[in-house]
């Protein structure tokens, strides 16, 4: 076989491989998001955290629920200086940043105990945790660890960064929503596939 013939064969083989690779990539992108090319930080570009905006968003959400099924009398707004019971000392063993604790001090809550399965559901099968009331019946030394397990789940709690806080709980398999005070976004752990992979 001549050199030119060999080069022609190699070029044809390479072109065929390239076409196959394109086909594979096309099939892969059509069926799911490509983990190799997905960069979650791109979605966070330009995002920032604001305590004022976050508190307002929670208040607006409760007001929305009040138009459907939550009694307005159940919505508790903090005093101007924040909930006095929510302190760094009380939740120190949750190992959260001062920014997180300060946010919890100023969030609105529902008056019903969040750890009770009869508590008003703020999302399907779960309720927003009331950090003002906390864990009724827990010893003060155990409360931070118990709260962390209730709101972040035993599978994830040790891996959650200090600037991120879970705020949902329920009796059985709560939805794990995490609020990131660095980027000002909320993550839904173990979200159904049709939610995670939806584009647009």
C-alpha positions in Angstrom: 0.0 0.0 0.0 1.4 3.4 -1.0 1.9 6.3 1.5 -0.8 8.3 -0.1 -3.2 5.4 0.0 -2.4 4.8 3.7 -3.0 8.5 4.4 -6.3 8.4 2.6 -7.4 5.3 4.5 -6.4 6.8 7.8 -8.2 10.1 7.0 -11.3 8.2 6.0 -11.2 6.2 9.2 -10.6 9.3 11.3 -13.6 11.0 9.6 -15.7 8.0 10.3 -14.7 8.1 14.0 -15.4 11.8 14.2 -18.9 11.3 12.8 -19.5 8.5 15.3 -18.4 10.8 18.1 -20.8 13.5 16.9 -23.6 11.0 16.8 -22.8 9.8 20.4 -22.7 13.3 21.7 -25.9 14.2 20.0 -27.7 11.2 21.4 -26.3 11.9 24.9 -27.3 15.6 24.9 -30.8 14.6 23.6 -31.4 12.2 26.5 -29.8 14.1 29.4 -27.6 17.0 30.4 -23.9 16.3 29.9 -22.1 16.2 33.2 -18.8 16.7 31.5 -19.8 20.1 30.1 -22.2 21.4 32.8 -20.8 24.1 35.0 -23.1 25.0 37.8 -21.1 28.1 38.6 -22.2 29.6 35.3 -25.8 29.6 36.6 -24.6 31.6 39.7 -22.9 34.3 37.7 -24.2 37.7 38.9 -26.1 36.2 41.8 -25.6 37.7 45.3 -27.2 37.3 48.7 -29.3 39.9 50.4 -30.8 39.3 53.9 -33.5 41.9 53.2 -34.5 40.4 49.9 -34.5 36.9 51.4 -36.7 37.9 54.4 -39.1 39.6 51.9 -39.3 36.5 49.7 -40.3 34.4 52.7 -42.9 36.9 53.7 -44.3 37.1 50.2 -44.5 33.3 50.1 -46.4 33.1 53.4 -48.7 35.8 52.1 -49.3 33.7 49.0 -50.1 30.6 51.1 -52.5 32.8 53.2 -54.5 33.4 50.1 -55.1 29.6 49.8 -55.0 27.7 53.1 -52.7 29.1 55.7 -54.5 31.3 58.3 -52.9 34.7 58.6 -52.9 34.5 62.3 -50.4 31.6 62.0 -47.8 33.8 60.3 -45.4 35.3 62.9 -43.2 38.2 62.0 -40.2 38.9 64.1 -39.8 42.1 66.2 -37.7 44.9 64.7 -34.5 43.6 66.3 -35.1 40.0 65.3 -36.2 36.9 67.4 -34.4 37.3 70.7 -34.4 33.5 71.3 -32.3 32.9 68.1 -28.7 33.5 69.1 -25.2 32.4 68.2 -24.9 30.6 71.5 -28.1 28.7 71.1 -27.2 27.4 67.6 -23.4 27.4 67.9 -23.2 23.6 67.5 -24.9 23.8 64.1 -21.6 25.3 63.0 -23.2 28.0 60.8 -21.9 31.5 59.9 -23.0 34.6 61.7 -24.8 35.6 58.4 -27.0 32.5 58.7 -27.9 33.1 62.3 -28.7 36.7 61.6 -31.0 35.6 58.8 -32.8 33.1 61.0 -33.3 35.9 63.6 -35.3 37.9 61.0 -37.3 35.3 59.1 -41.1 35.0 59.6 -42.3 31.6 60.9 -45.5 29.8 61.4 -46.8 29.5 64.9 -47.4 25.8 64.7 -44.6 23.6 65.8 -42.6 22.6 62.8 -41.5 19.2 64.0 -45.1 18.1 64.4 -46.6 16.0 61.5 -49.8 18.0 62.0 -48.0 21.3 61.3 -49.1 23.3 58.3 -47.4 22.1 55.1 -45.6 24.9 53.3 -44.4 22.6 50.6 -45.7 19.1 49.8 -45.3 16.8 52.8 -43.0 19.2 54.6 -43.1 22.5 56.5 -40.7 25.3 57.1 -38.8 24.9 60.3 -39.5 27.3 63.1 -36.1 28.2 64.4 -37.6 30.5 67.1 -39.5 27.6 68.7 -36.9 25.0 67.8 -37.0 21.4 69.0 -39.6 21.2 71.7 -38.6 18.8 74.4 -34.9 18.7 73.4 -32.2 19.4 75.8 -30.4 22.7 75.0 -27.1 20.8 74.3 -28.9 18.5 71.9 -31.0 21.1 70.1 -28.4 22.3 67.5 -27.5 18.8 66.3 -31.2 17.7 66.3 -32.2 20.8 64.3 -29.4 20.1 61.8 -30.5 16.5 61.3 -34.2 17.5 61.0 -33.5 20.3 58.4 -30.6 18.9 56.4 -31.1 15.2 56.7 -28.7 12.6 58.1 -27.3 11.8 54.7 -26.2 15.3 53.9 -25.9 17.3 57.2 -22.1 16.6 57.6 -21.4 17.9 54.1 -23.4 21.1 54.2 -21.2 24.2 54.3 -21.4 26.7 57.1 -22.9 29.4 54.9 -25.8 27.1 53.8 -28.9 26.3 56.0 -31.7 23.8 55.6 -35.1 25.1 56.5 -37.7 22.2 55.9 -38.7 19.3 57.9 -41.4 16.6 58.3 -42.1 13.4 60.1 -41.2 11.2 57.1 -38.7 11.9 54.2 -38.8 15.7 54.2 -37.9 17.7 51.1 -34.4 19.0 51.6 -34.2 22.7 50.7 -31.0 24.5 51.4 -30.5 28.3 51.4 -27.1 29.5 50.3 -26.2 32.8 52.0 -23.1 33.2 49.7 -24.9 33.2 46.4 -28.5 33.9 47.5 -30.0 30.8 46.0 -32.0 27.7 47.2 -31.0 24.2 46.3 -33.5 21.3 46.2 -31.6 18.1 47.1 -32.9 14.9 45.5 -35.3 16.9 43.3 -37.2 14.7 40.8 -35.5 14.2 37.5 -38.0 16.1 35.5 -37.3 19.2 37.7 -33.5 18.9 37.7 -33.2 18.3 34.0 -35.8 20.7 32.8 -34.2 23.4 30.6 -36.1 26.6 30.0 
